[in-house]
């Protein structure tokens, strides 16, 4: 039986900068493998999967996807079959060199590698029907795990323990996590989203699919060149932040968000004596893969 416990994450004070208090909600600690927002997104989807008597859960992702990693881990933990449709046909020959896919394979996930062109058809009904013909009675979960059930899970990130904060900040990928946070935020709270993507204009429309509220803003200047892009400044920031505050940030999402928050504080974008809650959405599994890339380039690695 698939059973996700009801969990309330711990709020930890981080630092005070120019009379502004910053705390972090440790969603990264709620499960050792099904971490952060992936735990939240999978919770109700796996209940629907179980109730629907499906043979397997099929989902989509890139070679270093946190969602692929978490879904494979859930399949192993709860004993159901998982299938990952992976972007990039060439990657099938490098599975053992890829920490994310190697882990997913060890968890029992089966793979279907498709070209980047075909991957863009992932929401096309005809393409999905072909997958059903190939794999049978499958529960299809889209890239990043975002759907209405995922939003329901992400709405549980906030609660009584987060009501006191003036501003809620989170990293943004597909828009699912921030949509749930917006829905469950208090009327007095402002939600700031920090997209990891360079071209993020579409995210506003994605959020509107799941939330009718307008107490949010997307801050799109801290993507560091685009999704999965980094530079020496960001890596140095990650390592310095860990040494100073004992908190590990991932280079794809949370580091860019935290860098942006600190920069906005320095610019005076927040009122004095305001309190900011930062959502740590996990994603730390991606550090190993990023360090592989940095090592090949003779760059400083993430500690």
C-alpha positions, 0 to 999 in steps of 0.5 A: 500500500502506498502511504505518504505520512502527513509531515510539517517541515521545520522552520529554521532561522537563517540570518538577519540582514539590514533588519530583515529576518530570513528563515528557511522551511526545510522541505529538503529533510522530509524524506531522504530520497523523495525530497522536498516538492517532489514528495508533495507532488507525488503524494496524491498522484500515487494515491490516484495511481493506486486507486486506478489499478494501473500497471505502471507509472510513466513520467518524463524528464531530462537526464538529471531530473529530480522528478525522475530520481524521486519517482524511481525512489518511490517505485522502489519504496512502495513496490510499483513499476516506473517508466521514465521517458528521457530527453535525448537518445544519446544518453541511453549509452551513458546511463552508468556515467549519469548519477541520476539515471544510474540511481533510477535504474538501480531502483528498477525504473525502465527507460524510453529514450527519445529525441529532443524533437519527439520529447517536445510531443510529451503532451500531445494526445497522439504521442501519449496514446502511442505510449499507452499502446507500448506500455499498457495500462499506465498512469501518465505523469507529466514532466516535473510531476505538475498537475492538479493533484500535485498542486493539492500536495504543494498546498500542504507546504504551508500551514500554521507554522508559516502564517507569521511571515510577510513574504514566502520565496520559492524557486520555480521550474514548471510552476506547480510548487509555487501555485500550491504555495500561492493557494495556501498563503495568507492574505497578508503574504506576498509570494515571490518566485525565482524561475530557474529558466531563462525564458519564463514568461509562460510561467504566469499562464501556467500558474493561472491554470492552478491559482486565481490569486494574484499575491505573487511576483516572478523575479526572473533576473537570477537564472544565471544564463538559463536552466542548469546553467551556472558560473563561478560566482554561483558555485562560490556562493553555494560553498560560502553559504554552506560554510556560513550557515550550514545549509546546502543549496542545489545549483539548479533551483535553490541557490539561484533563489537564495542569491536573488533574495540576498541581492533584493535585500541589499537593494532595499526591495523589502521593508525593514523588519519584514520576515522572509520564509525561504522554501528549500525544495530539495534537489540536492541529488543533482549536485553529483552530476553538476560536480562531474561537469565542473570537474571536466572543466577544471572548475571549483566543485560544490562542497 
